Amino acid sequence: MRALIQRVSWARVRVDGTTVAEIGPGLLVLLGVGQGDTPEIARWVAHKTANLRVFSDAAGKMNLAVRQTGGAVLVVSQFTLYGDIGSGFRPSFTAAALPDVAEPLVRAFVAALEAEGVPTATGVFGAHMEVELLNDGPVTIWIEKEAKA
């Protein structure tokens, strides 16, 4: 599972011109599910995300997690995080989980975040989405936990 996490002042997702989710200050998580990923991996990545200390404390140090700031997380499923361009220029997505496997794992990730006490919003799985955000910092972190072969 791969999560590209951005600290944001705000973020929103639109589908067919309609806003389907938005948050104020918090984290935008672009989440890719790979072949072999499990609910345990989804929970591990969610725990890391919920406790990622990238928000400033009173001394200006990145020392607080999103749940300590009252922020929220917007989760957008993105299989293209598994794009491989090792051969040629057209990405291959064979390492990404198929939709019937990926969607329940995205839901498991969201449920795990919510269990950590983090308000969570989501895009629409499988839809063409327009994602808008104001990156704060910028702060961008990559979290990856690969399934054991």
N, C-alpha and C positions, 0 to 999 in steps of 0.2 A: 504494500500500500504506500502510496506517495501523496504527501500533502505539501503544497506550496502555500505558505501562510504569509499574508501581508497584514501589517498593522494599519488600520484605516481610521480616518475621521468619520467616514460614512461609506456605505456600499449598498448597491441595489441591483436587482435582476429583473429584466423585463422579458416577457414572452409575448410575441405578436403585438408589441406596442403597449402591453399592460404590465404594470409593476406587480410582480408576484411575491417579492420579498425585499425588505430593506432593513438596514440597521444603522444606528448611529456609531459612536466610537466603539471599536472592537477589532475583530479579526475577520478577514475574508480568507476562507480556506478553499482552494481548488484541490479537489480530492480525486485521485486516480486509484482504481482498484485493479490489482494485477491477478494473473492466474495463480491459483493456489492460496490466495488470501483467505483468512478465516475471521470469524467473529472475535476471536482472541486478539488477532492483529488489529482489527478495527478498534477494540477497546484500548489497546496499548497506545495507538496513535492518538485517539481521543484524549486519553489521560495526559499524554505529552502536550497536546494542544491546549487543554484546559489549564495546565500548570506552567506553560511557557512564560517565562518572566521577561517580557519585552516592553512593559509599560513603566514609565518613570515614577519613582517614589518621591517623597518630599525633598530629597537631596538631589534630584535630577538623575539618579541612576536607574538603569533598566533593571528593576527589581520586583515588579509586581506582575501577577498573572491577570488575564482578562476577567476572571471571576472576582478578583479583589478590587477591580476598578468599577464594577457595575456595568461593564461592557457586554457586548453580545458577539455571537459568531454567525456569519453567513457562510453556509456550506454549498458549494457548487460542484457537482460531479463533473469530472473532466478526464475522459479516457485518453485524451491526447497527451497526458503526462507520460504515457507509456509509448509514445512515438519513438521509433528507432530509425535513424537515418545512417546506419553503419554501411549500408550499401545503396548507393544512388542518392537521389534527392527527394523521392516521394516517401514519406514516413510509412513504416509498417507498424501496425498496432496489434500484432499477434500476441504480444505479452500482456495485453489488457484483458481483463476478465470479460466474458460475454455478458450482455445486459441482464439476463435472468439470474446470473450469479452476482453481478456487481450491485444491482439495485438493493437487494436485501442487506448487503454489507455497508452501503452508504447509509441506509436506515439504522443499522447497528451502530455506526460511528456517531450519528446524530443522537441516538438514544443514550449512548455512553457520555456524550458531552452534556446532555440534559441531566443525566444522573449525577454529574459532577457539579451541578448547580449553575450551569452556564446557559443563559437564554440563547436559543438557536433558531435561525431561519434557514430556509433552503430554496434553491432553485428548483426547476422541474426536471426530473431525471429524463434524459433522452431528448429533451426539447432543444430547439435552437434558441439560445439565450443571448441576450445582450447584458453584459455585466459592466456596471459603472462603479468607480471607486475613487476616493481621494486617499492616496497612500500617505501615511503619516510617518515621516522620517527622512527618506523611506526606510522601512524595516521590512525585510523579506527573509523568511526562514524556510528551509527545506527539511521535512521530516520523512524518513523512509524506513520501512520495516518490511523486509522481503520474506516471503514464505520459505520455509526450509524445504529443500528438494527431497 
